[in-house]
Amino acid sequence: MFNYLYEKVNNIKQNFSIKDLENLCGVKAHTIRIWEKRYNLLSPDRTETNIRTYSLKSLQKLLNVTYLVNSGYKISRVSKLNNEEIDEYVRRIVSDNSTKNQAINSLKISMLNYDLQLFLGTYEQLAEKRTFRQIFTDVFIPLLTEIGLLWQTNTISPSHEHFITNLIKQKLLINIEKLQYSKSTKTDKAFILFLPENEIHELGLLYINYEILLQGYKAIYLGPSIPLDSLPNMLTFHESTIFLSYFTVRPEKDKIKDYVAKFNDIICSKRESEFWMLGKQTMHISENSAPNHRYFSSITDLIKEL
């Protein structure tokens, strides 16, 4: 199914270790070795020190084989198919419910090869049958989770991560802009979205902004690295203002309690306001630190409160 993806492959990442394949395909290295030995599924090259290396075509084949095995086909049967037959089997069983798995694989290939056209083509295919919310929750979020793990294991470089996350950010901004032309329908509260100083991971906050607008609320998106001292000016935006932030790496765990206390000193001394927070750094805050504070373990939990 992915043959057409490789017509214009660049030279940036074309050789993979067996650990890379394990991380990208979700198949244990031990299983890959068994498939090689028992079924002659892949034919890796060897370095001078006898370490296996795999080509991009091997990665393509393993992605498709994994998809078939996960769809109920026995590896003994799949191993007897040639590459064209494997592609055809994948095409045949792809349905609306399983499209997201193929899309995630396609987007990973796009990331590895910095392939803009593949990203755009995959997104357009998804958009034909899914809303943007469905695309983001069913495809982008699982993809971003995988990317985080791939980055931690050195399977991909920071440039890979930045390439794909910036493309996802572009799609978010386009869909946010569409909603901004609609008049707000709910006036009981409004949201101020910001990230703390030196926090630049904004995809999660951007998506929350999209959901807030989708629900019909007013929102002001301030973006990354906002000093707390600049926030009191926002109190004139609405009579009932909720400040919302996403703590991924900032503030540090030993500074986050002081940060939240400073928010209360600067904002709530002028007018009582709610402060909604999520992100992994919130685990370092006491759950009952203040009555105006709300902590959410996930974007989904927060969206339920809108």
Phi, psi and omega per residue, in radians:
M1 nan -0.461 -3.034
F2 -1.726 0.187 -3.084
N3 -0.977 -0.708 -3.084
Y4 -1.175 -0.257 -3.113
L5 -1.284 -0.306 -2.950
Y6 -1.878 0.185 -3.101
E7 -1.174 -0.524 -3.091
K8 -2.223 0.803 -3.128
V9 -1.231 2.352 3.092
N10 -1.555 -3.046 -2.993
N11 -1.748 0.269 -2.993
I12 -1.353 -0.730 -3.119
K13 -2.497 1.691 -3.110
Q14 -2.200 -0.055 3.111
N15 -2.214 2.353 -3.019
F16 -2.281 2.548 3.025
S17 -1.442 2.937 3.115
I18 -1.159 -0.486 3.064
K19 -1.194 -0.672 3.059
D20 -1.031 -0.807 3.132
L21 -1.077 -0.713 3.105
E22 -1.038 -0.781 -3.113
N23 -1.213 -0.675 -3.064
L24 -1.391 -0.566 -3.044
C25 -1.833 -0.257 -3.137
G26 1.330 0.358 3.103
V27 -1.950 2.274 -3.114
K28 -1.081 2.526 -3.137
A29 -0.991 -0.659 3.112
H30 -1.046 -0.740 3.126
T31 -1.157 -0.710 3.118
I32 -1.047 -0.747 3.132
R33 -1.103 -0.699 3.108
I34 -1.113 -0.754 3.127
W35 -1.093 -0.633 3.093
E36 -1.151 -0.851 -3.029
K37 -1.268 -0.770 -3.022
R38 -1.442 -0.644 -3.009
Y39 -2.048 -0.008 -3.125
N40 0.939 0.719 -3.039
L41 -1.226 -0.748 -3.131
L42 -2.189 2.702 3.114
S43 -2.212 1.458 -3.098
P44 -1.229 2.684 2.946
D45 -1.420 2.957 3.129
R46 -2.223 2.426 3.046
T47 -1.370 3.072 3.122
E48 -1.087 -0.420 3.115
T49 -1.711 0.288 3.030
N50 1.196 0.500 3.080
I51 -1.625 2.327 3.138
R52 -1.137 2.406 2.949
T53 -2.316 2.525 -3.032
Y54 -2.141 2.509 3.137
S55 -1.445 2.968 3.084
L56 -1.103 -0.600 3.100
K57 -1.156 -0.609 3.070
S58 -1.138 -0.701 3.074
L59 -1.075 -0.792 3.114
Q60 -0.981 -0.848 -3.102
K61 -1.098 -0.760 -3.110
L62 -1.153 -0.644 3.064
L63 -1.037 -0.786 -3.133
N64 -1.210 -0.728 3.116
V65 -1.088 -0.765 3.111
T66 -1.038 -0.725 3.119
Y67 -1.063 -0.755 -3.140
L68 -1.166 -0.756 3.127
V69 -1.091 -0.756 3.113
N70 -1.173 -0.341 3.112
S71 -1.578 0.057 3.043
G72 1.916 -0.051 3.125
Y73 -1.415 2.456 3.099
K74 -1.356 2.467 -3.116
I75 -1.079 -0.558 3.130
S76 -1.097 -0.582 3.115
R77 -1.356 -0.776 -3.099
V78 -1.093 -0.641 -3.077
S79 -1.131 -0.344 -3.133
K80 -1.500 -0.112 -3.129
L81 -1.552 2.558 3.001
N82 -1.446 3.057 -3.046
N83 -1.047 -0.711 -3.135
E84 -1.144 -0.685 3.116
E85 -1.181 -0.669 3.092
I86 -1.070 -0.800 3.106
D87 -1.014 -0.752 -3.099
E88 -1.155 -0.711 3.093
Y89 -1.073 -0.734 3.134
V90 -1.097 -0.796 3.120
R91 -1.012 -0.681 -3.023
R92 -1.191 -0.606 -3.029
I93 -1.710 -0.098 3.130
V94 -1.156 2.202 3.097
S95 -2.241 3.115 -3.110
D96 -1.059 -0.627 -3.093
N97 -1.279 -0.420 -3.077
S98 -1.842 -0.032 -3.117
T99 -1.008 -0.608 -3.080
K100 -1.091 -0.615 3.131
N101 -1.151 -0.732 3.095
Q102 -1.173 -0.666 -3.136
A103 -1.115 -0.725 3.121
I104 -1.082 -0.764 3.083
N105 -1.071 -0.753 3.141
S106 -1.085 -0.741 -3.134
L107 -1.198 -0.559 3.057
K108 -1.136 -0.716 3.080
I109 -1.117 -0.721 3.085
S110 -0.993 -0.770 -3.137
M111 -1.130 -0.795 -3.078
L112 -1.096 -0.518 -3.076
N113 -1.942 0.185 -3.138
Y114 0.873 0.816 -3.011
D115 -1.732 1.664 -3.113
L116 -1.100 -0.770 -3.085
Q117 -1.108 -0.642 3.103
L118 -1.153 -0.729 3.094
F119 -1.039 -0.855 -3.093
L120 -1.119 -0.722 -3.140
G121 -1.139 -0.719 3.110
T122 -1.123 -0.749 3.135
Y123 -1.104 -0.751 3.141
E124 -1.080 -0.685 3.093
Q125 -1.115 -0.722 3.096
L126 -1.122 -0.733 -3.075
A127 -1.168 -0.319 3.108
E128 -1.187 -0.471 -3.061
K129 -2.157 -0.121 -3.059
R130 -2.257 2.629 2.984
T131 -1.306 2.894 3.106
F132 -1.108 -0.671 3.104
R133 -1.000 -0.783 3.125
Q134 -1.125 -0.705 3.121
I135 -1.095 -0.768 -3.079
F136 -1.195 -0.813 -3.071
T137 -1.320 -0.645 -3.050
D138 -1.521 -0.465 -3.036
V139 -2.085 -0.960 -3.035
F140 -1.154 -0.766 -3.116
I141 -1.106 -0.855 3.063
P142 -1.049 -0.651 3.110
L143 -1.090 -0.818 -3.125
L144 -1.112 -0.620 3.076
T145 -1.096 -0.786 3.102
E146 -1.111 -0.718 -3.121
I147 -1.064 -0.698 3.100
G148 -1.031 -0.739 3.125
L149 -1.213 -0.684 3.129
L150 -1.126 -0.661 3.114
W151 -1.169 -0.725 -3.123
Q152 -1.116 -0.537 -3.115
T153 -1.657 0.173 3.111
N154 1.101 0.383 3.064
T155 -1.281 -0.593 3.091
I156 -2.151 2.825 3.132
S157 -1.712 2.899 3.064
P158 -0.990 -0.535 3.136
S159 -1.157 -0.616 3.051
H160 -1.068 -0.844 -3.107
E161 -1.070 -0.779 -3.120
H162 -1.146 -0.664 3.140
F163 -1.030 -0.911 -3.041
I164 -1.305 -0.654 -3.122
T165 -1.210 -0.580 3.093
N166 -1.207 -0.592 3.065
L167 -1.177 -0.711 3.085
I168 -1.126 -0.685 3.108
K169 -1.078 -0.703 3.096
Q170 -1.025 -0.760 3.131
K171 -1.142 -0.666 3.074
L172 -1.064 -0.820 -3.098
L173 -1.115 -0.684 3.114
I174 -1.079 -0.786 -3.104
N175 -1.292 -0.536 3.032
I176 -1.138 -0.756 -3.132
E177 -1.062 -0.683 3.110
K178 -1.026 -0.724 -3.132
L179 -1.248 -0.516 -3.097
Q180 -1.155 -0.329 3.092
Y181 -1.368 -0.255 3.140
S182 -1.513 2.506 3.134
K183 -1.322 2.424 3.121
S184 -1.094 2.397 -3.123
T185 -1.847 -0.254 -3.139
K186 -2.044 2.196 -3.000
T187 -2.064 0.090 -3.076
D188 -1.283 -0.365 3.122
K189 -2.744 2.847 3.098
A190 -2.453 2.814 -3.011
F191 -2.133 2.451 2.984
I192 -2.002 2.030 -3.079
L193 -1.873 2.270 -3.114
F194 -2.695 2.810 3.004
L195 -2.003 2.569 -3.135
P196 -1.173 2.924 -3.134
E197 -1.008 2.411 3.142
N198 1.207 0.168 3.010
E199 -1.736 2.098 -3.057
I200 -2.061 -0.044 -3.111
H201 -1.438 1.672 -2.963
E202 -1.949 0.038 -3.095
L203 -1.055 -0.767 3.132
G204 -1.068 -0.774 -3.139
L205 -1.170 -0.665 3.084
L206 -1.068 -0.727 3.135
Y207 -1.178 -0.658 3.060
I208 -1.066 -0.686 3.073
N209 -1.020 -0.760 3.089
Y210 -1.031 -0.797 -3.120
E211 -1.144 -0.676 3.119
I212 -1.078 -0.802 3.109
L213 -1.149 -0.669 3.129
L214 -1.087 -0.591 3.126
Q215 -1.379 -0.104 3.062
G216 1.647 0.233 3.133
Y217 -1.631 2.764 2.993
K218 -1.350 2.552 3.119
A219 -2.648 2.497 2.976
I220 -2.057 2.114 -3.129
Y221 -1.766 1.998 -3.118
L222 -1.620 -0.459 3.064
G223 1.577 -2.812 -3.013
P224 -1.391 2.758 2.964
S225 0.960 1.015 -3.123
I226 -1.793 2.143 3.080
P227 -1.179 2.447 3.129
L228 -1.069 -0.554 -3.103
D229 -1.079 -0.348 -3.108
S230 -1.554 -0.110 -3.030
L231 -1.380 -0.533 -3.140
P232 -0.962 -0.486 3.104
N233 -1.057 -0.403 -3.070
M234 -1.407 -0.155 -3.079
L235 -1.164 -0.308 3.112
T236 -1.439 -0.113 -3.073
F237 -1.141 -0.664 -3.081
H238 -2.800 2.655 -3.124
E239 -1.152 -0.587 3.123
S240 -2.111 1.658 -3.032
T241 -1.840 2.326 3.038
I242 -1.958 2.119 3.046
F243 -1.526 2.430 -3.039
L244 -2.394 2.285 -3.116
S245 -2.478 2.777 -3.055
Y246 -2.209 1.955 -3.064
F247 -1.743 1.742 3.119
T248 -1.618 -0.958 3.105
V249 -2.187 -0.262 3.117
R250 -2.219 2.556 -0.132
P251 -1.190 2.772 3.096
E252 -1.120 2.761 -3.012
K253 -1.044 -0.520 -3.141
D254 -1.496 -0.019 -3.128
K255 -2.095 -0.128 -2.979
I256 -1.229 -0.618 3.113
K257 -1.108 -0.731 3.102
D258 -1.143 -0.609 3.135
Y259 -1.117 -0.788 -3.134
V260 -1.161 -0.688 3.096
A261 -1.116 -0.670 3.109
K262 -1.145 -0.645 3.075
F263 -1.018 -0.800 3.132
N264 -1.083 -0.722 -3.133
D265 -1.113 -0.727 -3.044
I266 -1.426 -0.722 -3.046
I267 -1.613 -0.941 -2.972
C268 -1.312 -0.265 3.024
S269 -1.206 -0.384 3.120
K270 -1.661 -0.688 3.080
R271 -2.866 2.325 -3.129
E272 -1.056 2.187 -3.125
S273 -2.418 2.560 3.075
E274 -1.354 2.616 3.091
F275 -2.250 1.907 3.116
W276 -1.706 2.324 -3.081
M277 -2.374 2.562 2.972
L278 -2.634 3.030 -3.044
G279 1.986 2.754 -2.988
K280 -1.135 -0.397 -3.133
Q281 -1.251 -0.316 -3.122
T282 -1.181 -0.271 3.124
M283 -1.126 -0.269 -3.114
H284 -1.646 0.169 3.119
I285 -1.933 2.470 3.049
S286 -1.113 2.375 -3.064
E287 -1.045 -0.536 -3.081
N288 -1.959 0.751 -3.063
S289 -1.197 -0.551 3.112
A290 -2.846 2.564 -3.078
P291 -1.163 -0.396 -3.124
N292 -1.565 0.063 -3.130
H293 -1.707 2.421 3.059
R294 -2.252 2.288 3.130
Y295 -2.024 2.401 -3.100
F296 -2.190 2.376 -3.091
S297 -1.419 -0.297 -3.122
S298 -2.739 2.856 3.067
I299 -1.063 -0.685 -3.130
T300 -1.045 -0.760 3.123
D301 -1.107 -0.692 3.126
L302 -1.134 -0.756 -3.101
I303 -1.055 -0.583 3.125
K304 -1.104 -0.404 -3.118
E305 -1.539 -0.122 -3.104
L306 -1.291 nan nan
